[in-house]
Amino acid sequence: MAPYYFPILFWTPSAVEDANRGDFSLVCRKWGVSIFDLYSLVAEKHPIRLPVELMQIFLAQVNLEILVDADDYEKACRKLNVLRAILYSQGISPTLAPFATNYSLNSYAGINARSSGSSVDRLHEGLRHGITITEAKIEGWPNELSLMCLRGDLEHLTNNLTCDAFVEAASAVPIWQSIEDKYPAVRNICSALAKAPLMPDLSSSILHIWQALESLFRIESEITYRTSILLAELCAPIVPRASTYAIAKKSYGDRSKIAHGSNLSVDTVQWMRAWGLLRITCQAILQREALPSADDLLNELLMR
């Protein structure tokens, strides 16, 4: 497997030490990367695959990286999306992972001065030793080249990523992947958690969230009532049924008004309602380690 380092915008680590579990590592940022470091990579024809000026803009908002070990870049992105989905379900705020590199930013920071040799003494002592332009080949891959991200109500979400939360989420990734193998519809929940925040339009994002939620059950009549009941029972191990039912019914009403063009003014409250429902659905599926069918959930409800 190969290493892929994804700089993560907005999040801050709760401690200075790194953490790792399975195929994932939380890497705290130690150094600044100058534009001259990035220009030197271009000058030496390192395969960066995106404008370094854009990298510099994104890196200004980065406090940590997530290292993903994977067979290839596509699989690394998939693993990262599952990890983020689980962290989102825990209450971590949505973020952007604009690109990935095969070396940590802590490694290519100072690479220009180290490679030239003439100004290495001006570097911080911690940067004087490390890779140079000729010793390593830095590769870069674009991922989410966007400056827009729906972040919801940050009074109810957090940017602070603890080592415990990271390790817990990383440990849950193989479990989630095994659930997806058995229940393909579950992939829609992970995809919506990863992609809905990247839609700058609140209405489109809510519709995308509900598309994922509706895909869990094939409901053709009394959709609002039956979908809300099923989600309430699905999430019963972690949230009271009455609470989930009320939220789902109200959020489905938001979705219907948007879809039929009767709701032209959508606000963050409505988005958070749908986002919160998506989060607890992810938690419930993970806790159950399964996606019960509609009939199973109704039987479960009737037998209580």
N, C-alpha and C positions, 0 to 999 in steps of 0.2 A: 504494500500500500504506500501511497505518497502523501506528504503533508500539504494541507491547504489552509492558509491563514486568512481568516475573514475579519477585517477591521469592522467593529460594530459601533454605529453612531449612537450618541445620547447616553447609553448605559454607563454606569460607573461601578467599579468593583468595590465591595465593602472592605476589602483588606488588600494589602500590597503583595501577598503571596499568591502564586499561581495555584491552580487546582486542576486535577485531571481524573477522568473516569472513562474507561472503555476507549472508544475512538475519539474522544473529545478532551480538549484542554482549554482552560480559561487562562489567557496570557495577559497580564497587566502591562500597560504601556509604561516604558521607562524613559524613553528619549524622544526628542523631536526629530522629525525628518525634514531636512531643508530641501528647497526646490533644486538646489545644486546637486544634492544626492540623486534626485529623480532625473535631472537632466543628464547626469553622468551615465545613467543606465540607458537612456535613449542614444547618447553619443556612441556607446559601445554596442549598440544594437541588441540589447537584451529584449526578449519577446514580452513586452509589457501589455500590448493589445488594447490599451486605452490611453487617452491623453494624460500625461503626467500632471499637467496643470489642474485637471479635474481631480486626480488623486490627491493633490495638495489641498484642494478645497475640502474634500471629504475628511482627510486626516485631521483637519483642525477640530473636528467634533468627535474624535475617537479617544477613548480612555482605555479600551481593552480590545483584544482580539479573541476569536474562538478558533482554535486549531481543530481541524477535522481530518482524520486519517481515512483515506478512501482509495478505491482502486482507480478512479478517474474523477475528473472535475464534476461531471454531471451527478455522479453518486455522492460526491461531497456536498453539493448544493441540496440534494434530497435529504441527506442526513441533517444538515443544518436546519432545513425547514421543519423537520420533525422536532428537533431540539427546541427551536424557537416556539413552536406551537405549544409544547408542554410548558415552557417558561411563561408564555402568555396566559395559559390557563391558570398559572399560579399567581397571576397579578402583576407580572412584569410588563411594562409599557411596550407598545409596538416600536420597532426600530428598523433601520436600514443596514444591509450588508452590501455596500456598493460594489466591492470587488474582492478578489482573493489573490494571494501571492504564495509562492512556494517557500518563501522565507518570511520570518516575522519582521515587522517594521522595526523592532528592536535590533534586528541583525543588519538591515540595510541603512539604518540611521548612521550618519557619519561616514558612509562608504566613499564619498567623494574625497574627503580629506585623507582618509586612510590610504586610498589608492594613489593619490598624488604624492604623498609622503612629505611634501614641503610644509604643510600646515597641520600635520597630525598633532604636534605639540600644543596647538591651540584648543584641541578638543578636550572635553571633560575626560578625566582619567578613565572612566568606565567605557568610553567610546574608542579609546586608542587601539584596542585590540579587537579584531573581528574580521569578517570577510571583506575582500576587496573586489573590484570590478573584474579582475582577471581570475580570481580564485573561485568565484561562484557565478552562476547564471540565474538572474532573477527573472522569474516568469510571472505574468499577471493576467487575470481573467476578469472581464466585466461581469457583474451580476445584477445589481439593482441600481442602475445609473439614474437615480432620481433624487431630487431635492425635496420631494413632497412625501409626507407620511402622515396618515391619520393617527393621532396619538391619544385621542379621547380625552377624558377628564383625568388629569394627572393627580387630582386629589384622591382618586380611588385606584390609581395604578402607580407603580414605582419604577424609577430608573436604576435603583440600587440593586445590584446583583450580588448576592452573598455566595460564598463558596458552597455552603450547604444546599442552597437552592439549585446551583449549577450541577452539583454532584447528583442530587436527587433527580433532576431532569435528565441528565446524561444516562443515569441508571435505568430510566423508564423508556428510553428510546428503543432498545431491542424488544421490549414488551409491546410497545405501540406498533412496531413494524410487524410483529407476529400477529397482532390483531388485524392489521391491514391485509395480511396474507389470507386470513380466514374470512374477512368481511370487507370486500373492496370498497363499499360505500363509505367506510370510515376514512378513506383517503381524502374524500371531499372536505371533511372537517379539518384535517391538517392543512389542506391546500387553502381553505378559506381563512384560517387563522394566519397563515403566512402571507397571503396575497391581498386580502380585503383592506388592510391598512395602506397598501400602496396605491389604492384608487383615490385620487384627490377629491372625487365627487362623493359626498355622503350618501346620496340616494343610490348610486351604483354600488357602493360598498355594502349597503344594507341588503340590496337585492342579491348580491353575491353571497352574503352570509346565509340568507334564507334559502338560496338555491342548494347550499350544502346541507342545511338542516332538513329540508324537505326530501332530499335524496335518501335519507335514512329509512324512510317508510313510504310505501306506495299507497297514498291516500287519494281517493278520487271523489269522495263526497264528504260533506260536513268537515271540510279541510281545517278550518280554524279550530273548531272544537276538538276534533280527533287528534290533530297534530299537537295541540297544547296538552291534551291529556297524556299522550304517549311520551312527550318530552318530560312532563312532570313525573311520570313513573320511572322513566329512564334515569333521571337525576335524583330520585328519591334517596339513594344512599348518602348523598352529600348536602342536599337542599330540601327543605320541606315542600311537599307536593303542591300545596296551595300557593306558595310563593312562586314556584316555577310556572305553574299554570297561569297565574295572573300576568306574569311578565311575558310569557310566550303569546298569550292571547292579545295583549296590547301591542307587542312587537309585530305580530302577524298582521294586525290592523295597519301598522305603519307601512309594512311591506305591500299590502294590498292597495293602499292609497297611492303609494309611489308608482306601483306597476300600472295603475289605471289613470295616472296623471292628475289625480285630485289633490295631491299633497305637493305643492310647489316650494314649500319652505321646510326643509329638513334641518334639524339642529343636532348638536352633539349629544343631547339627552337621548334622542331616538337611536342614534348610532351606538351609544353605550349600552342601551337596552338590548339591542341585537348582539353586540359584542359580548356582553356579559352572559347571554344565553349560550352563545357559541363556546365560551370558556368553560362553563359548568358542564356542557355536553361532553367536551373533551375530557374533563376530569372524571365524569361518570363512566364513560367508556373505558378509560384507563383503569379505574378502580374495579369495574366489573370484569375487565380483561375479555370483554365480549360486546357484541351488539345484539341484544335480544330482538327478536322479530316483534311485529306489532301484536300478534296473537299471544306471544309469550308475555309481553308487558301487560296486556289486558288481563290475562289469567293471573299474573302476579298481583295486579291491582284488586281483582275480585276476591282473591284468597286472603287478603290481609285482614 
